[in-house]
Amino acid sequence: MSETSPKLRAELEGIPTYKPGKPAASDGPVAYKLSSNENPYPPLPGVMETVTAAAASFNRYPDLACTGLVDELAERFGVPASHVATGTGSVGVAQQLVQATAGPGDEVIYAWRSFEAYPIITQISGAASVRVPLTPGDVHDLDAMADAITERTRLIFVCNPNNPTGTVVGREELERFLDRVPGDVLVVLDEAYREFIRDPRVPDGIELYRERPNVCVLRTFSKAYGLAGLRVGFAVAHEPVAAALRKTAVPFGVSQIAQEAAIVSLRAEDELLGRVGSLVCERTRVVEGLRAQGWTVPETQANFVWLRLGERTVAFAEACERAGVVVRPFPGDGVRVTVGETEANDIFLKAAEGFRKGL
Ligand SMILES: Cc1ncc(COP(=O)(O)O)c(C=O)c1O
């Protein structure tokens, strides 16, 4: 066999591979997966029926343009259908956005720590990442992010609520920031956890996009709508950003099953958002429980909580796993724990208490 191997782009060197949340152990006593910010509820019966019916035609390609879903979303949000672009999960759309705006010599700004996919998709594009540290309270430092803009900046991610801290930025500060961003720099408001927000200070990105051609909003069916495994997300953006997303989309990337499941999920929104309401109640219980134990927990508006554990991060994650819940450690930094089913949250709270007592 030849010693040489195909030449790969130098930009790919050193890219950390995306680490999915660890699955729950199958051989332990009980094991709950609280490591991927998934929705713990099983699919609604109506969604399941639609998916099963759609599966009968998977010998055919899906609707390339996702027409039915795009129309449904356009009506739901009161935007032109030409402003809606779908993709293989919102991470797929995020990657298309970077691909459409940035390449070698360009810069992409985002807060850090934030969603782990941002550095990966930026590096793949050949652009440079500019990471702006969160404030000591774990919130986006929007003033510092605006200060970091240069002539080379092409795209800025604002993750609201932020993954993994759950913290939010409010309307006033976000508008002040947007006023400082030049019109030729794209601002992506990543609202993957939008439906879990209860803080009235947080604006709906779709309202902000309407008056600002350089603002794009990212949403997903993976979290509140419980379709993580089907891979469907979308952006709302003005032309030509939405058109660029159609150009960079993987052809037929969103399956027909996913398209139809997303449509019925939008129509079953009351029931799904009722489930979100229950998770929000659980979130309150988990946060209050942790605080009562003496932990410092940032105010979260997402379906997870953040514990800044520093050097004790891995030990804490291991203690949780022994207790029966798998959480998401970011070694040296902190642990993100998804709010799951009541029983899982109980096990987690108990494990957290045990860990604290052992300190
Ligand atoms: C902030 C944020 N954006 C986007 C995504 C991507 O979700 P999906 O690709 O499933 O839509 C996630 C998933 O964890 C996320 O946390």
The ligand as an SDF file (V2000), in Angstrom:
LIG
                    3D

 16 16  0  0  0  0  0  0  0  0999 V2000
  -27.1690   26.7640   21.5270 C   0  0  0  0  0  0  0  0  0  0  0  0
  -27.4410   25.6160   20.6170 C   0  0  0  0  0  0  0  0  0  0  0  0
  -27.6360   25.8670   19.3330 N   0  0  0  0  0  0  0  0  0  0  0  0
  -27.8910   24.8890   18.4680 C   0  0  0  0  0  0  0  0  0  0  0  0
  -27.9600   23.5780   18.9010 C   0  0  0  0  0  0  0  0  0  0  0  0
  -28.1660   22.5340   17.8690 C   0  0  0  0  0  0  0  0  0  0  0  0
  -29.2970   21.8160   17.9950 O   0  0  0  0  0  0  0  0  0  0  0  0
  -29.8670   21.0250   16.7480 P   0  0  0  0  0  0  0  0  0  0  0  0
  -28.7920   20.9050   15.7350 O   0  0  0  0  0  0  0  0  0  0  0  0
  -30.2930   19.7270   17.2940 O   0  0  0  0  0  0  0  0  0  0  0  0
  -30.9880   21.8710   16.2410 O   0  0  0  0  0  0  0  0  0  0  0  0
  -27.7600   23.2610   20.2320 C   0  0  0  0  0  0  0  0  0  0  0  0
  -27.7910   21.8640   20.6780 C   0  0  0  0  0  0  0  0  0  0  0  0
  -27.4110   21.4890   21.7260 O   0  0  0  0  0  0  0  0  0  0  0  0
  -27.4850   24.3250   21.1150 C   0  0  0  0  0  0  0  0  0  0  0  0
  -27.2650   24.0900   22.4040 O   0  0  0  0  0  0  0  0  0  0  0  0
  1  2  1  0
  2  3  1  0
  2 15  2  0
  3  4  2  0
  4  5  1  0
  5  6  1  0
  5 12  2  0
  6  7  1  0
  7  8  1  0
  8  9  2  0
  8 10  1  0
  8 11  1  0
 12 13  1  0
 12 15  1  0
 13 14  2  0
 15 16  1  0
M  END
$$$$
